[in-house]
Amino acid sequence: MPHKLLLAACLLLAACGQPAHDQTADLDKPYPPTQGGTLVDAMSGEPSGLIAMLAGESAASAIAANLFNSLLKYDKNLELEGELAKSWEVSRDQKTLTFHLKPGMKWSDGKPLTSDDVLFTWKLVTDDNTRTPYGADYKLVIRAEAPDPLTFRVTYAQPYAPALDSWAGLHILPRHLLEGQDINTTPFARHPIGSNYYQLDEWKNGERISLKRNPNATQGQPRIDRLVSRFIPDPASQFLELMADNIDTMGLSPIQYARIFPARPELTRKIAQYKELGNAYTYLGFNLKHKPWDDRRVRLAINYAIDKQELIDGVLLGLGEPIASPYKPGTRWSNPDLKPYPYDPARARQLLKEAGFEDHDGDGILDRDGKPLSFEILTNQNKQREMSATLIQRRLKEIGIDVRIRVLEWASFIGRFIKTGDFDVVVLGWSLGQEPDQFNIWHSSQQDPGKFNFIGYSNPKVDRLLEQGRLELNPDKRMKIYHAFSKQLYEDSPIVYLYAGYGLPAIHKRVKGIDNPAPPAGIGHNAYEWYIPEPLRRTEIAEK
Amino acid sequence: MIQYLAKRLFWMVPLLIGISLISFLILHLAPGDITTTEAGFNPKASEESRQKLRKLYHLDEPLMVQYGLWLKRMATLDFGESFAGHQRPVLWEKKDEKGNVTKGMIQEALPITLLINVISLILTMLLAIPLGMIAARKHHQWQDRAITVFNFVGFSIPGFWLSLLLMYWLGVVYNIFPISGIHSINYQSFSTWDKIYDTTRHLFLPIVIPSLTGLAGITLFVKNGMLDVLHQDYITTARAKGLAEDVVIRRHALRNALLPLITIMGLSIPGLIGGSVIAETLFAIPGMGKLFYDAVMMRDFPVIMGILTIGAALTLIGNLLADIAYAWADPRVRRGVVR
């Protein structure tokens, strides 16, 4: 898709013409919280269904999160707290988790929500006929029981610390509506009954999903009555809709945030811009099974030769942060002692020289044993990654490394190159998860085709730390383990952390009650407390 | 004639099977399948679960077995269910024992694409035929040049750029037309007339823009056809026997000049069901182009094969219809066919 062109066209458009609407009500005045109103947002994709364990798309989880609850959730500082569970206990041997449910909870159809439903959901997600890719964590449970309606207990063969995170990620489904049905094809996926703040009002295929307030919500009542998510695949169209005041919120691109908004006072007058730490980071990864990447000095040299701030300024227009560990800065898992490798080309040259790379034949490219230091960076069709690769190419050329860039469609990239290990260097991203366990990415046992340690990283010390981290459920002890893990990773430098970009939500100023600056969990963490004062509501949307 | 038709229809079957086989093979040559695109890069999704999914979708079978399974279902006109998410039927709605209806993906996407393309095609024809006629009659005069320039500009402007420009001017600045989507949010509460008005407003730009950009080709076709015909002897004869110029043009020239258009119409039948990915993405229209593009990106094989098969069948039928229409319109061809 010609998104770059679209963006350019959008910029061009933004340069000429005036705004259409004049807001009469004062948007900046403080208003007391009220109930009611409709919030319209835009999504680029449509969910295939609203049972999150089956649907792969982010659109599905985003909408399902408003309909369903999990046992646990993350608070604004990304610490675990109870959602359906009032409290939970870890047994002395750390193998058994007991969840105590809040009393008197109901589904939106009025039927009681009990530990029976939790047990039923666990059975569903571990059933071999359920077409979910997410069953692995739950299959580790050797016994699950619901001794009384408010207690749910799971036992693992050995302590498994990521279990708590897994129970924060499993939407509990109603047994009374799903029992005896084929979960893969059930119409429930398109007519869900949940327990969270909202319930499904209307789903117009290809157009929008409307949610309305759930009077039986288990977590209290939200202030906004209706949420409408419109499916608008193109970001330029979304932006036009935002300008025309047809949607209230969208995620901005760095160009929209840092170039278009400041140049258009009529936009900044009615729309507020926010910044939150994104959920992913971009990295440059080496295939450690190939030469010369097995040599730590060469990896470090490349790390020193890349100017991360230049990438952030050039690719993200300054809207991102350098990182030094695979965790969100500011959360407990991120090791505060680690600082990103500085840009130091002299040091890079020296390290390469130590590793035997010098320009022996005088062609401007370093070589060792007659072979030039030359490689290909692979990445997928993602503008930011392509631009990063280009900037890296230039910086590496300066110290005498020849870099080529190859951009591929996602499925081919994964199927043809990552799975087969047929690559030298990649630019890719990983998420900055709330759960510190990254066993699947870094443990040496996870190198088979289709597994996630495709760069072939193997360090016995890291293996041991990752294994320990899985066995330790005490958060403070766990923190020490993962700080040690990050430090080792930092020293080995199997990947170069490039940057973690910001999420850039724009929200119409009619929406009040937003926490700014955003806590680690992001701007949306208290969306149920947002409100739209009556004088600022859209008139054309009839309230149902 | 009947015999000829039966023969043509009969030969379509092996042709269709051949097309579907080639499509199927090419599709599977591309690396990756639904399990690499859907949660394929989420460390929480284990390789074991993905293997399980591959088995459930028969993606672990040899290619010819997979094709055989697909062909077996197709023999009963069962297009199957989408791999992605919740297994929606590809072609037509299905009812479960409780009476819940799940609409088919093509069933929902096709009408909207068909509506836009048919109106757009009619609009193009309505504009192109008079323009082509004028250009031919005033060949090398200023009218001809003006039309050529207009067509040239329309042909050269990238559709997505014109779309964004008009979306901005007419949608944001002057607020005359909605920007994207096909219905307003409060559509449900409208009266019937308001609903029609609302849909028309939403579809105005998506229909008009492709008509403008598609105008050039058809106008040129009509113009060249007209120029050809105007130099024929029978036109000279018609003029010589004293017919009014108007009658010469309408009765003798135009009818003959429009014959090639039948071919174009026939060829555009399969195009009618394939929407434009870019236009549908820009205007947020849930049509066939977007459906197909997303299915390819997701490697959603049943959906891709469903759309390709219908497209192939319509292409063959379109060709047949064009031939029949030719025979009907042109006695010379008709005699050739019957003999």
Chai-1 contact restraints between the chains, C-beta under 6 A:
chainA,res_idxA,chainB,res_idxB,connection_type,confidence,min_distance_angstrom,max_distance_angstrom,comment,restraint_id
A,A9,B,W161,contact,1.0,0.0,6.0,A-B,restraint_1
A,A9,B,L164,contact,1.0,0.0,6.0,A-B,restraint_2
A,L13,B,Y168,contact,1.0,0.0,6.0,A-B,restraint_3
A,G17,B,V173,contact,1.0,0.0,6.0,A-B,restraint_4
A,A20,B,V172,contact,1.0,0.0,6.0,A-B,restraint_5
A,A20,B,V173,contact,1.0,0.0,6.0,A-B,restraint_6
A,A20,B,N175,contact,1.0,0.0,6.0,A-B,restraint_7
A,S48,B,A84,contact,1.0,0.0,6.0,A-B,restraint_8
A,S48,B,G85,contact,1.0,0.0,6.0,A-B,restraint_9
A,S48,B,H86,contact,1.0,0.0,6.0,A-B,restraint_10
A,G49,B,G85,contact,1.0,0.0,6.0,A-B,restraint_11
A,G49,B,H86,contact,1.0,0.0,6.0,A-B,restraint_12
A,A55,B,G85,contact,1.0,0.0,6.0,A-B,restraint_13
A,G56,B,E38,contact,1.0,0.0,6.0,A-B,restraint_14
A,G56,B,A39,contact,1.0,0.0,6.0,A-B,restraint_15
A,R131,B,L53,contact,1.0,0.0,6.0,A-B,restraint_16
A,R131,B,L56,contact,1.0,0.0,6.0,A-B,restraint_17
A,P133,B,A39,contact,1.0,0.0,6.0,A-B,restraint_18
A,P133,B,A45,contact,1.0,0.0,6.0,A-B,restraint_19
A,P133,B,S49,contact,1.0,0.0,6.0,A-B,restraint_20
A,P133,B,R50,contact,1.0,0.0,6.0,A-B,restraint_21
A,Y134,B,K44,contact,1.0,0.0,6.0,A-B,restraint_22
A,Y134,B,A45,contact,1.0,0.0,6.0,A-B,restraint_23
A,G135,B,S49,contact,1.0,0.0,6.0,A-B,restraint_24
A,A136,B,S46,contact,1.0,0.0,6.0,A-B,restraint_25
A,N184,B,Q87,contact,1.0,0.0,6.0,A-B,restraint_26
A,T185,B,Q87,contact,1.0,0.0,6.0,A-B,restraint_27
A,P187,B,N100,contact,1.0,0.0,6.0,A-B,restraint_28
A,A189,B,H86,contact,1.0,0.0,6.0,A-B,restraint_29
A,N205,B,E108,contact,1.0,0.0,6.0,A-B,restraint_30
A,G206,B,P286,contact,1.0,0.0,6.0,A-B,restraint_31
A,V228,B,I185,contact,1.0,0.0,6.0,A-B,restraint_32
A,I232,B,S180,contact,1.0,0.0,6.0,A-B,restraint_33
A,I232,B,A284,contact,1.0,0.0,6.0,A-B,restraint_34
A,P233,B,T281,contact,1.0,0.0,6.0,A-B,restraint_35
A,D234,B,T281,contact,1.0,0.0,6.0,A-B,restraint_36
A,D234,B,L282,contact,1.0,0.0,6.0,A-B,restraint_37
A,S237,B,S180,contact,1.0,0.0,6.0,A-B,restraint_38
A,S237,B,L282,contact,1.0,0.0,6.0,A-B,restraint_39
A,L240,B,M167,contact,1.0,0.0,6.0,A-B,restraint_40
A,L240,B,V172,contact,1.0,0.0,6.0,A-B,restraint_41
A,L240,B,I179,contact,1.0,0.0,6.0,A-B,restraint_42
A,E241,B,I179,contact,1.0,0.0,6.0,A-B,restraint_43
A,M243,B,V172,contact,1.0,0.0,6.0,A-B,restraint_44
A,A244,B,G171,contact,1.0,0.0,6.0,A-B,restraint_45
A,A244,B,V172,contact,1.0,0.0,6.0,A-B,restraint_46
A,A244,B,I179,contact,1.0,0.0,6.0,A-B,restraint_47
A,A411,B,G32,contact,1.0,0.0,6.0,A-B,restraint_48
A,A411,B,T36,contact,1.0,0.0,6.0,A-B,restraint_49
A,A411,B,T37,contact,1.0,0.0,6.0,A-B,restraint_50
A,A411,B,R299,contact,1.0,0.0,6.0,A-B,restraint_51
A,S412,B,P31,contact,1.0,0.0,6.0,A-B,restraint_52
A,I414,B,G32,contact,1.0,0.0,6.0,A-B,restraint_53
A,I414,B,T36,contact,1.0,0.0,6.0,A-B,restraint_54
A,I414,B,G40,contact,1.0,0.0,6.0,A-B,restraint_55
A,G415,B,P31,contact,1.0,0.0,6.0,A-B,restraint_56
A,G415,B,G32,contact,1.0,0.0,6.0,A-B,restraint_57
A,G415,B,T36,contact,1.0,0.0,6.0,A-B,restraint_58
A,R416,B,P31,contact,1.0,0.0,6.0,A-B,restraint_59
A,N440,B,P43,contact,1.0,0.0,6.0,A-B,restraint_60
A,I441,B,P43,contact,1.0,0.0,6.0,A-B,restraint_61
A,G450,B,E47,contact,1.0,0.0,6.0,A-B,restraint_62
A,K451,B,E47,contact,1.0,0.0,6.0,A-B,restraint_63
A,F452,B,P43,contact,1.0,0.0,6.0,A-B,restraint_64
A,I541,B,I185,contact,1.0,0.0,6.0,A-B,restraint_65
A,I541,B,N186,contact,1.0,0.0,6.0,A-B,restraint_66
A,A542,B,N186,contact,1.0,0.0,6.0,A-B,restraint_67
A,A542,B,S189,contact,1.0,0.0,6.0,A-B,restraint_68
